[in-house]
Amino acid sequence: MASGTLTTTTTTTFFRNNGNSTRFNFTRRPFSPHFSRNRNYAANFAIEAKLGETQKTSLQFNQLGNSDLLISEITLGTKEAHDILSYAFDQGINILDTAEAYPIPMKKETQGRTDLYIGSWLKSQPRDKIIIATKVCGYSEHVSYVRDNAEKVKKRCLFVRPDRYVSLFGDFYYDYNKWREGAPFEEQLKALQEVIDEGKVRYIGISNESCYGVMEFVHAAKVGGLPKIVSIQNCYNLLTRSDLVEVCHPNNHNISLLAYSPLAGGNLTGKYLDPDCLAAKKGRLNLFPGYMERYINPYAKVVTAKYVELAKKHGLSPVQLALGFVRDHPLVTSSIIGATSVDQLREDIDAFLTVERPLPWEVMQDIEYIFKRNKDPID
């Protein structure tokens, strides 16, 4: 479903209890480098998670915004097969993140395959114990195979080509026809209210939206007596911070943050720093040229190397540093992680749970030192 801005907003649905669902739209967010360590406002619940024959620790369960859903502080991305899914839930993860266009990178020939894997796996699982967050795409010319263009866009495409600009700027002129008017915020909420009333959706949220868009959704819901967004899905990691801290704060609008790409597409593991690394050669950023290339630009690699050295200085692995940083943000309800094998997933969960909670003050000071001198390395 499109947002009220020119950006495409993704709608995510949370399914639980025999197929009842909760729908969310999510947005990317920046973040203030200084944040409180006080997490007392969150409703935290713990379950035992086995990490080895002798060692035990726990995943926390956090309340999703103002909803009645309790989700694990790790969300499993769903590009994985049955063994990985089963291992994740054995460790206490109770929420999956997927989308109608997955797997990623998105391709016409593979679209929808992730949902097929999940559906077949769910047949052997206790359905009432699992929450699924799935996203619906707005129109984009890059993924037109997912959703056809809107009728009003077709009408706009009938405008006369501005040939007079071609002589001035060449053939690569600004094509205003490619943009479409966004659906009004109130209209979107009314449509979602209908599916809530039908029992197909329980809660709504946003994805890849601006601060302005978030506040417009909040305002439209308040004025029109429409459902309020309870969650927002943003890219958030050591290399990418965002600006929605104030609207997400429980004392303001209490919109839970589900942070995706906490490892920056795998870049923060440090594997892409070594051109001869076998794991890097098999990694997504090399297998799919152009995919998440922002994380492996020269500047991003320089900053990543600084964080890798920082982790080594404090006796941490790069994965422990990256996941611990995102985990400890007081506004992060759950970190969305992906894995291509059970071993990789085990490493991520172990790193998430075994590193000191919260990260030591000295570690955070060193992180902020790097951040203040290297802001926005992916831009």
C-alpha positions in Angstrom: 0.0 0.0 0.0 1.4 3.4 -1.0 2.2 6.0 1.6 1.1 9.6 1.4 4.5 10.6 0.1 6.4 9.7 -3.1 8.1 6.8 -1.2 6.6 3.4 -1.5 5.3 2.1 1.8 5.1 -1.6 2.6 2.3 -3.1 4.5 3.1 -5.9 6.9 0.7 -8.3 8.4 1.2 -10.2 11.6 -0.6 -13.6 11.7 -1.2 -15.5 14.8 -3.8 -17.9 16.4 -5.2 -19.9 13.6 -4.5 -17.4 10.9 -5.8 -14.3 12.6 -3.4 -11.5 11.4 -1.9 -8.3 12.3 -0.9 -5.9 9.5 1.9 -3.4 9.6 3.6 -0.8 7.4 7.2 -0.2 8.2 9.7 2.7 7.8 13.5 3.3 7.8 14.7 5.4 10.7 17.7 7.4 11.9 18.8 7.6 15.5 20.4 9.8 18.1 23.8 8.5 19.2 23.0 9.2 22.8 20.3 7.0 24.3 19.1 6.0 27.7 19.9 2.5 29.0 16.6 2.4 30.9 14.4 -0.3 29.5 12.0 -0.4 32.4 9.1 0.8 30.3 9.2 -2.3 28.2 7.2 -5.4 29.2 9.9 -8.1 29.2 9.4 -11.8 29.5 12.0 -14.5 29.4 12.1 -18.1 28.2 15.0 -20.5 28.5 17.0 -20.9 25.3 19.6 -23.7 25.0 22.9 -22.7 23.6 24.9 -25.8 24.5 25.0 -28.7 26.8 25.9 -26.7 29.9 25.4 -23.0 29.0 21.9 -21.5 29.2 20.6 -18.0 28.7 17.3 -16.4 27.8 15.6 -14.5 25.0 13.4 -11.6 26.2 9.9 -11.1 24.9 8.9 -7.5 24.4 5.5 -5.9 23.9 4.9 -4.7 20.4 3.9 -1.1 20.8 0.4 -0.8 22.2 -0.7 -4.2 20.9 -1.2 -7.3 23.0 1.5 -9.2 21.1 4.7 -10.3 22.8 7.5 -10.9 20.4 11.0 -12.3 20.8 13.9 -9.8 20.7 15.1 -11.7 17.6 13.0 -11.9 14.5 14.0 -14.5 11.9 14.1 -13.3 8.3 12.6 -16.0 6.1 15.0 -16.8 3.3 15.8 -20.0 5.1 14.6 -23.6 4.9 12.9 -25.9 7.4 15.9 -26.9 9.5 16.8 -23.2 10.1 13.2 -22.3 10.9 12.9 -25.2 13.4 16.2 -24.4 15.1 15.1 -20.7 15.5 11.9 -21.6 17.2 13.6 -24.2 19.4 15.7 -21.3 20.7 12.6 -19.3 21.5 12.2 -17.1 18.5 8.4 -16.7 17.9 8.2 -14.2 15.0 9.1 -14.5 11.3 9.5 -11.6 8.9 8.6 -12.2 5.3 6.9 -10.4 2.3 4.9 -11.2 -0.8 7.9 -10.4 -3.0 10.5 -12.5 -1.1 13.1 -14.0 -1.3 15.6 -11.1 -1.6 17.0 -10.0 -4.0 13.6 -9.8 -5.5 13.1 -11.6 -8.9 10.0 -12.4 -10.9 10.9 -16.1 -11.2 11.4 -16.5 -7.4 8.6 -14.2 -6.1 6.5 -15.9 -3.4 8.8 -18.8 -2.8 9.5 -17.8 0.8 5.9 -18.0 1.7 5.7 -21.5 0.2 8.6 -22.6 2.5 6.9 -21.1 5.5 3.5 -22.6 4.6 4.9 -26.1 4.3 6.9 -25.7 7.5 3.9 -24.4 9.5 1.9 -27.6 8.8 4.0 -29.4 11.4 4.2 -26.5 13.9 1.9 -25.3 16.8 0.3 -22.4 14.8 -1.0 -20.5 17.8 2.6 -20.0 19.1 4.0 -18.3 15.9 3.7 -14.7 14.7 4.3 -13.9 11.1 5.0 -10.4 9.8 4.4 -10.2 6.1 4.5 -7.2 3.8 2.5 -6.0 0.8 4.2 -4.0 -1.9 3.1 -0.7 -3.3 3.6 -0.2 -7.0 7.1 0.2 -8.3 8.4 0.1 -11.9 11.2 -2.2 -10.7 8.7 -4.8 -9.4 5.7 -4.3 -11.7 5.3 -8.1 -11.8 4.2 -7.9 -8.2 1.6 -5.2 -8.6 0.2 -3.5 -11.8 0.3 0.2 -12.1 -2.6 2.2 -10.7 -5.2 3.5 -13.2 -4.5 7.1 -12.3 -0.8 6.5 -13.2 -1.8 5.2 -16.6 -3.8 8.4 -17.2 -0.8 10.5 -16.2 1.4 8.6 -18.6 -0.8 10.0 -21.5 0.7 13.4 -20.9 2.6 14.8 -23.9 6.4 14.0 -23.8 8.2 17.2 -23.0 10.2 17.3 -26.2 11.4 20.8 -25.6 13.5 19.6 -22.7 15.3 17.0 -24.8 17.1 19.6 -26.9 18.3 21.3 -23.7 19.2 18.3 -21.5 19.4 15.3 -23.9 17.4 12.1 -23.7 18.0 11.6 -20.0 15.4 14.2 -18.9 13.4 14.1 -15.7 10.4 11.9 -16.4 7.7 13.2 -14.1 5.2 10.6 -15.5 6.9 7.8 -13.5 5.7 9.3 -10.2 2.2 8.7 -9.0 0.1 10.4 -6.4 0.3 8.8 -3.0 -2.9 7.4 -1.5 -4.1 9.7 1.3 -3.2 8.5 4.8 -6.8 8.4 5.9 -7.8 6.3 2.9 -5.1 3.8 3.7 -6.2 3.5 7.3 -9.8 3.1 6.3 -8.9 0.3 4.0 -6.9 -1.4 6.7 -9.8 -0.9 9.1 -12.0 -3.0 6.8 -9.6 -5.9 6.9 -9.4 -5.6 10.7 -13.2 -5.6 11.0 -13.1 -8.8 8.8 -10.8 -10.5 11.3 -8.0 -10.8 8.8 -5.7 -8.2 10.5 -5.1 -7.3 14.1 -2.7 -4.4 14.1 -1.1 -2.1 11.5 2.3 -0.5 11.1 4.6 1.1 8.5 7.7 0.4 6.5 10.1 2.7 4.7 8.3 5.9 5.6 9.5 9.4 6.6 9.0 11.1 10.0 6.4 13.2 8.3 4.6 10.2 7.1 4.6 8.5 10.5 3.1 11.6 12.1 0.5 11.9 9.4 -0.6 8.3 10.0 -0.7 9.0 13.8 -2.7 12.2 13.2 -5.2 10.6 10.7 -5.8 7.8 13.1 -6.5 10.1 16.0 -8.8 12.5 14.1 -10.7 9.8 12.2 -11.0 7.3 15.0 -9.0 4.9 12.8 -6.5 2.1 13.8 -3.2 3.3 15.1 0.1 2.1 13.8 2.0 0.1 16.4 5.2 -0.9 14.7 7.8 0.4 12.3 10.4 -1.6 10.5 13.7 0.2 9.8 17.2 -0.6 8.7 19.3 0.0 11.8 22.9 -0.9 12.5 26.4 0.5 13.3 26.6 2.0 9.8 23.0 3.2 9.5 21.2 5.2 12.1 17.9 7.0 11.7 15.7 9.8 12.9 12.4 8.3 14.3 13.5 8.1 18.0 11.1 10.7 19.2 8.0 9.2 17.6 8.9 5.7 18.7 9.5 6.6 22.3 6.9 5.0 24.7 6.2 8.4 26.2 5.2 9.7 22.8 3.6 7.4 20.3 5.1 4.1 21.4 5.7 2.7 17.9 7.8 -0.4 18.3 11.0 -0.6 16.2 11.8 -3.8 14.4 15.3 -3.3 13.2 16.4 -5.1 10.0 19.9 -5.5 8.7 21.6 -5.3 12.1 24.7 -6.8 10.4 24.4 -4.5 7.4 23.8 -7.4 5.0 26.6 -9.4 6.5 29.2 -6.6 6.0 29.6 -6.0 9.8 30.9 -9.6 10.2 34.1 -8.3 8.5 34.1 -11.0 5.9 33.8 -8.6 3.0 37.1 -6.9 4.0 39.1 -9.9 2.9 38.8 -10.4 -0.9 40.0 -14.0 -0.5 37.5 -14.9 2.2 35.4 -17.9 1.0 32.4 -16.9 3.1 32.4 -13.5 1.4 32.6 -15.0 -2.1 29.5 -17.0 -1.2 27.8 -14.0 0.4 24.8 -12.2 -1.0 26.7 -9.0 -1.7 29.0 -10.8 -4.1 26.6 -13.3 -5.5 24.2 -10.5 -6.5 26.2 -7.6 -7.9 24.6 -4.3 -7.0 22.6 -5.7 -4.1 23.2 -3.7 -0.9 26.3 -2.3 -2.6 26.0 0.7 -0.3 27.5 -1.4 2.5 30.6 -2.3 0.5 31.5 1.1 -0.9 35.1 2.1 -0.1 34.1 4.4 2.8 31.8 1.9 4.3 34.6 -0.7 4.3 36.9 1.7 6.0 34.4 2.3 8.8 33.6 -1.4 9.0 37.3 -2.1 9.6 37.3 0.4 12.5 34.4 -1.5 14.1 36.1 -4.8 13.6 39.2 -3.5 15.3 37.0 -2.1 18.1 35.4 -5.5 18.7 38.9 -7.1 18.8 40.0 -4.5 21.3 37.2 -5.4 23.7 37.4 -9.2 23.2 34.3 -9.4 21.2 33.6 -10.9 17.7 32.4 -8.4 15.1 29.0 -10.1 15.2 28.7 -9.7 19.0 29.5 -6.0 18.7 27.0 -5.4 15.9 24.1 -7.4 17.3 24.7 -6.2 20.9 24.6 -2.6 19.8 21.2 -2.9 18.1 19.9 -5.2 20.9 20.7 -2.6 23.6 18.9 0.3 21.9 16.0 1.0 24.2 13.5 1.5 21.4 14.4 -1.8 19.5 11.7 -4.3 20.2 13.2 -7.0 18.0 16.2 -7.5 15.7 15.5 -9.1 12.4 18.3 -11.5 11.4 18.7 -13.8 8.5 20.8 -16.9 8.0 21.6 -19.3 5.2 22.5 -22.2 7.4 21.8 -23.5 10.9 25.4 -22.9 11.8 25.1 -19.3 10.8 21.9 -18.9 12.7 23.4 -20.5 15.8 26.3 -18.1 15.6 24.0 -15.1 15.5 21.8 -16.3 18.4 24.8 -17.1 20.5 26.4 -13.7 19.8 23.1 -12.0 20.6 22.6 -13.8 23.9 26.1 -14.3 25.3 27.6 -10.8 24.9 27.3 -8.7 28.1 23.9 -7.0 28.5 24.0 -4.1 28.1 27.3 -3.6 26.3 29.9 -2.1 28.7 30.1 1.7 28.9 33.7 1.7 27.5 32.5 -0.2 24.4 29.6 2.3 23.8 32.0 5.2 24.2 34.3 3.8 21.6 31.4 3.1 19.2 30.2 6.7 19.6 33.8 7.9 18.9 33.8 6.2 15.6 30.2 7.2 14.8 30.8 10.9 15.4 33.7 10.9 13.0 32.2 8.7 10.4 28.5 9.5 10.1 26.5 8.1 7.1 29.3 6.1 5.5 26.8 4.4 3.2 25.5 7.6 1.6 
